[in-house]
Each structure stands twice: as structure tokens, then as C-alpha cells.
Amino acid sequence: METSVEISMYPLKEVYKPEILAFIERLKSHSNIRVKSNRMSTQVFGEYKNVMQIITDEMGETMQNPDAVVFVLKLMNSNRE
């Protein structure tokens, strides 16, 4: 099953852009998903199990940092790329 996921990331600190950009670059490093970004969110497309595993791993990597971060996700059961 193909899926589309929209992710918004909110690091709770003054200098937040580098952390967001690093997260997006890590997502883009995976060849089995497609990633599109804009100023409001990042969209991830691909096979459901692949997408969810990659998002889980990369969010976990981000949450290893002691600074607080909020992720907001929207999932759809089709590819809306």
C-alpha cells in the first residue's frame, strides 16, 4: 500500500532551522521514499512500511537530542504526490 505523510517539526528552541534541515536531509538520504519540502511542512511518499520505518527511525534520531521537539504528522492511505 502506498502512503503520503505530511510532517511538521517544531524544535522548541530559538535556533531551530539547522535541526529541521538536518532532519529533512536525513529523510532525503533514503532512496526508497520520495521527499518534498516547502516552508510549512515536508511530505514523504512511498510504500507504507518503508515510509513509517524511516520516519520512526529519523524522528527517534532527532529525539535523542535533549532539546524538546514537537512532530505533527498527517497520514493518508494513498500516494498523493
VEXDREN-2710 file (C-alpha; in Angstrom, 1 decimal):
% VEXDREN-2710
k/r/px/py/pz
1/MET/0.0/0.0/0.0
2/GLU/1.3/3.4/-0.9
3/THR/1.1/6.3/1.6
4/SER/1.5/10.0/1.9
5/VAL/2.7/11.6/5.1
6/GLU/2.9/15.3/5.9
7/ILE/5.3/16.2/8.7
8/SER/5.8/19.4/10.6
9/MET/8.6/19.7/13.0
10/TYR/8.9/22.3/15.8
11/PRO/12.1/22.3/17.8
12/LEU/11.4/24.3/21.0
13/LYS/14.4/26.5/21.0
14/GLU/15.5/29.8/19.5
15/VAL/17.8/28.5/16.8
16/TYR/15.6/25.8/15.2
17/LYS/16.3/25.9/11.4
18/PRO/19.5/23.7/11.4
19/GLU/17.7/20.9/13.3
20/ILE/14.8/20.9/10.8
21/LEU/17.1/21.0/7.8
22/ALA/19.2/18.1/9.2
23/PHE/16.0/16.0/9.7
24/ILE/14.9/16.7/6.1
25/GLU/18.3/15.8/4.7
26/ARG/18.3/12.5/6.6
27/LEU/14.9/11.7/5.1
28/LYS/16.1/12.5/1.7
29/SER/19.1/10.2/2.1
30/HIS/16.8/7.2/1.8
31/SER/16.3/6.1/-1.8
32/ASN/13.1/4.0/-1.3
33/ILE/11.0/7.1/-0.4
34/ARG/10.3/10.4/-2.1
35/VAL/10.5/13.6/-0.1
36/LYS/9.2/17.1/-0.9
37/SER/9.6/20.1/1.3
38/ASN/8.1/23.6/1.5
39/ARG/8.1/26.3/4.1
40/MET/5.3/24.8/6.1
41/SER/5.9/21.0/6.1
42/THR/7.7/18.1/4.5
43/GLN/5.8/15.4/2.5
44/VAL/7.0/11.8/2.3
45/PHE/5.7/9.3/-0.2
46/GLY/6.2/5.6/-0.8
47/GLU/5.4/2.1/0.4
48/TYR/3.7/2.4/3.8
49/LYS/6.0/0.1/5.7
50/ASN/9.1/1.8/4.3
51/VAL/7.9/5.3/5.0
52/MET/6.8/4.5/8.5
53/GLN/10.1/2.8/9.4
54/ILE/12.2/5.6/8.0
55/ILE/10.1/8.3/9.7
56/THR/10.2/6.4/13.0
57/ASP/14.0/6.0/12.8
58/GLU/14.7/9.6/11.8
59/MET/12.3/11.0/14.4
60/GLY/14.0/8.8/17.0
61/GLU/17.4/10.1/16.0
62/THR/16.1/13.7/16.4
63/MET/14.6/12.9/19.8
64/GLN/18.0/11.7/21.1
65/ASN/18.8/15.4/21.4
66/PRO/18.0/16.7/24.9
67/ASP/16.1/19.7/23.5
68/ALA/12.3/19.4/23.3
69/VAL/10.8/18.9/19.8
70/VAL/7.3/18.5/18.6
71/PHE/6.3/16.5/15.5
72/VAL/2.9/16.7/13.8
73/LEU/2.0/14.1/11.2
74/LYS/-0.8/13.6/8.8
75/LEU/-1.1/10.2/7.1
76/MET/-3.1/9.2/4.0
77/ASN/-3.7/5.7/2.6
78/SER/-2.7/6.6/-0.9
79/ASN/0.1/8.4/-2.8
80/ARG/-0.9/12.0/-3.4
81/GLU/2.4/13.0/-4.9
END
